[in-house]
Amino acid sequence: MDYSELITQDIRLVILRTLAEEKTGYSLNESILQSVLGLFGHKVSRDRVRTELAWLSEQHLVNLTDVLTVKVAEITSRGLDVANGTVTVPGVKRPRPGC
């Protein structure tokens, strides 16, 4: 596995774990997710966030809704399982135990 794939897998895990921790509705918009990724060292464009959200949606890990010009992501039950490490999906970094 190369460096860029490791980064991509980590970005996807950060998105899922962030949504899993959002207990008031398990959903956030792309702007907030972009800011959170920056806090974790992933300075990515809004376009990159949208690309990763689309991939996560194709894997049935999130549901996407358009609100005007903004994407809102809501984690699915399967996405929660991946975020917690009980299910493994190729393309998403597996969380370490206890994290």
C-alpha positions, 0 to 999 in steps of 0.5 A, a space after each residue: 500500500 502506498 502513502 496516498 492510499 494510507 492517507 485516503 483510508 485515514 481521511 475516510 475513518 476520520 469522517 466516519 468517527 466524527 459522524 459517529 461522535 455527533 450524537 445529536 443526529 449523527 450528521 454534519 455538513 461538508 464544511 464542518 467535516 473539512 474543518 475537522 479533517 484539518 484538525 487531524 492534519 488533513 488539509 484537504 479541499 472541499 472537493 476532496 471532502 465531497 469525493 470521499 463522501 461520495 465514496 462512503 455513500 457508494 459503500 453504504 456507510 453514509 447517506 448524503 443530502 443536498 441542502 442548497 449547495 452543501 452536502 450533509 452526511 449522515 452515518 448509517 448503521 453499517 458506517 457506525 460498525 466500521 467507525 467502531 471497528 466491528 466491521 472492516 471495509 477495504 478502503 477505510 482504515 481500521 481503528 486501533 483497539 480502545 480508540 
